[in-house]
Amino acid sequence: MLNLEIWDQLLHQYVNDRGQVNYAIWKTESAQLLKDWLQQISQIDVQSLDRNEQLALWLNLYNALVIDQVLAVYPIDSIRPTVLGIPNWLVFLQFFQHKIYRLDQQDYSLNDIEHGIIRPQFRDPRIHFALVCAAIGCPLLRNQAYQPHLLQAQLEEDADRFINNPEKVRYESPVLYCSKIFQWYQQDFIHVATAIPKFVQPYLPGSLALTNTTPIRYLPYDWRLNQIGT
């Protein structure tokens, strides 16, 4: 059984409605509670879950593991630290590539979960508005768990919220400005739409004249930590 009660409680307690996380208080009060829940979830037989349960598991697990990693080293200002103004790529890559979790007798990194499980198995580009790597440039972190029976509605809400956030997507005729998430995962969006403008258009208000050839410019990505106060 997929028990999300503790994770849902933690999100309600430490994440505000703007997706900002109170890492300082979370670390002081409930870092061990998060670790205990992650240990509990590691005992799940993934194959016994239905499709929505599996996707909810992996989305919640990815976001929880990100939080757990940040809490372990907090206070930090970014998951991409710099040395004399130069990004420390080794630390940055380790954040995503280091094996940090064991489930079903297999060790996983964040990249394994995203690129080895979620993207190829579920092929739903809306997951890119649900996976949160603790950066401001990421989607806003929900202050509630992904629930199997609500999952499709939650993913649709995430897509709508992301695309209608002018810091992530905006149309200034004739140019569509988009988060680099659309650039990095272009093939995932084209898989369900002929072009990124066509994927974006249904979520934007009004009848915008977006076409397959609408020019796109990608916005700078903000790697600062998504903590309260930023």
C-alpha positions in Angstrom: 0.0 0.0 0.0 1.3 3.5 -0.9 1.1 5.5 2.3 1.7 9.2 1.5 0.2 10.6 4.7 3.5 11.6 6.3 5.0 13.2 3.1 1.7 15.0 2.6 1.8 16.3 6.1 5.4 17.5 5.7 4.6 19.4 2.5 1.6 21.1 4.1 3.8 22.1 7.1 6.9 23.4 5.4 6.0 24.5 1.8 3.9 27.6 1.2 1.5 28.2 -1.6 4.2 29.8 -3.7 6.3 26.6 -3.8 8.9 28.0 -1.3 10.3 25.6 1.3 11.2 26.5 4.9 14.3 24.3 4.9 15.6 25.9 8.1 12.6 24.8 10.2 12.2 21.5 8.4 15.8 20.6 9.1 15.4 21.5 12.8 12.0 19.8 13.4 11.4 17.0 10.9 14.5 16.0 8.9 14.5 12.5 10.6 10.8 12.1 10.0 11.4 12.5 6.3 14.2 9.9 6.4 11.9 7.5 8.3 9.2 7.9 5.6 11.7 7.3 2.8 12.8 4.2 4.6 9.2 3.0 4.9 8.5 3.7 1.2 11.6 1.6 0.2 9.7 -1.5 1.3 7.0 -1.1 -1.3 6.6 -3.7 -4.1 6.4 -1.3 -7.0 5.0 -4.0 -9.4 2.0 -4.5 -7.1 0.9 -0.9 -7.8 -1.3 0.2 -10.7 0.0 2.8 -13.2 -1.2 5.9 -11.4 0.1 4.6 -8.1 3.5 3.9 -9.6 3.7 7.4 -11.2 2.6 9.0 -7.9 5.2 7.0 -6.1 8.1 8.1 -8.3 7.1 11.8 -8.4 6.7 12.0 -4.7 9.9 10.0 -4.2 12.0 12.2 -6.5 10.8 15.4 -4.8 11.3 13.9 -1.3 14.8 12.8 -2.1 15.7 16.3 -3.4 14.4 17.8 -0.1 16.3 15.1 1.9 19.6 16.0 0.1 19.1 19.7 0.6 18.4 19.3 4.3 21.6 17.3 4.7 23.7 20.2 3.6 21.5 23.2 4.5 22.1 26.1 4.7 23.0 26.5 1.0 22.0 29.1 -1.5 21.8 26.9 -4.6 22.1 23.3 -5.7 24.6 24.6 -8.2 27.2 26.1 -5.9 30.0 28.4 -7.3 33.6 28.9 -6.5 34.9 32.4 -7.2 31.8 32.8 -9.4 32.4 29.6 -11.4 29.8 26.8 -11.1 31.1 23.8 -9.3 30.0 21.2 -11.8 31.3 18.3 -9.9 29.0 19.0 -6.9 26.1 19.8 -9.2 26.4 16.6 -11.2 26.8 14.5 -8.1 23.5 15.9 -6.8 21.7 14.2 -9.7 24.0 11.3 -10.5 24.9 9.9 -7.0 23.1 6.7 -6.0 21.1 7.8 -3.0 18.1 5.4 -2.7 17.5 1.7 -2.7 14.1 0.3 -3.9 13.2 -3.2 -5.2 16.8 -4.3 -4.6 18.1 -1.6 -7.0 20.0 1.6 -6.3 18.8 4.9 -7.8 20.0 8.4 -8.4 17.7 11.3 -9.2 18.7 10.9 -12.8 17.8 7.2 -12.7 14.4 8.0 -11.4 13.7 10.8 -13.9 15.4 9.5 -17.1 15.4 5.8 -16.4 11.9 5.4 -14.9 9.5 8.3 -15.2 10.2 9.6 -18.7 10.5 6.4 -20.6 7.8 4.4 -18.8 5.1 7.1 -18.5 5.8 9.3 -21.5 3.8 12.2 -20.1 5.5 15.6 -20.6 3.4 17.1 -17.7 5.8 15.3 -15.3 8.3 18.1 -16.1 6.0 20.5 -14.2 5.9 18.2 -11.2 9.6 17.2 -10.7 11.2 19.9 -8.6 15.0 20.0 -8.2 14.9 22.7 -5.5 15.8 25.6 -7.8 13.6 28.7 -8.4 13.7 27.9 -12.1 12.0 24.6 -11.5 8.2 24.2 -11.2 6.7 25.3 -8.0 6.7 22.6 -5.4 3.2 21.5 -4.5 2.4 21.7 -0.8 0.6 18.4 -1.0 1.5 14.9 -2.1 0.6 13.5 -5.5 -2.3 11.1 -4.8 -3.0 8.3 -7.3 -6.8 9.1 -7.5 -6.1 12.8 -8.1 -2.9 12.4 -10.1 -4.2 13.3 -13.6 -5.9 16.4 -12.3 -2.9 17.4 -10.3 -0.6 17.1 -13.3 -3.0 19.2 -15.4 -3.0 21.8 -12.7 0.8 21.8 -12.6 1.0 22.3 -16.3 -1.5 25.2 -16.2 0.3 26.8 -13.3 3.7 26.6 -14.9 2.7 27.8 -18.4 0.7 30.7 -16.9 3.6 31.9 -14.8 5.2 34.7 -16.9 8.5 33.9 -15.3 8.4 30.5 -17.0 6.3 31.1 -20.1 5.1 34.3 -21.8 4.1 35.4 -25.3 5.3 38.8 -26.5 4.3 38.9 -30.1 5.8 37.5 -32.2 8.1 35.6 -29.8 7.2 32.9 -27.3 9.5 33.0 -24.3 9.9 29.7 -22.5 11.7 28.1 -19.6 14.7 26.0 -20.6 12.8 23.0 -19.5 11.1 23.1 -22.9 14.5 23.2 -24.5 16.0 20.4 -22.5 13.1 18.1 -23.0 11.9 19.2 -26.3 11.3 15.7 -27.6 9.0 14.9 -24.7 6.7 17.8 -25.6 6.9 17.1 -29.4 5.9 13.5 -28.6 2.4 14.8 -27.8 2.3 18.0 -29.9 3.8 18.9 -33.2 5.8 21.7 -31.7 6.3 23.5 -28.3 4.0 26.4 -29.2 1.3 23.9 -30.0 1.8 22.2 -26.6 1.7 25.5 -24.8 -1.3 27.2 -26.6 -4.2 25.3 -25.0 -3.1 26.4 -21.5 -2.8 30.1 -22.4 -5.8 32.4 -22.2 -7.3 33.9 -25.3 -6.8 32.9 -28.9 -3.1 33.5 -29.4 -1.8 33.0 -32.9 0.8 30.4 -32.0 1.9 28.1 -34.8 4.6 25.4 -35.3 6.9 28.2 -36.6 6.3 30.7 -33.8 9.8 31.8 -32.8 11.0 30.7 -29.3 13.5 32.2 -27.0 14.5 30.4 -23.8 14.6 32.2 -20.6 17.6 32.1 -18.2 17.3 29.4 -15.6 17.5 30.5 -11.9 19.4 27.9 -9.9 19.0 29.7 -6.5 17.4 27.6 -3.9 13.6 27.6 -3.7 13.6 28.6 0.0 11.3 31.0 1.8 12.8 34.5 1.5 14.0 34.2 -2.1 
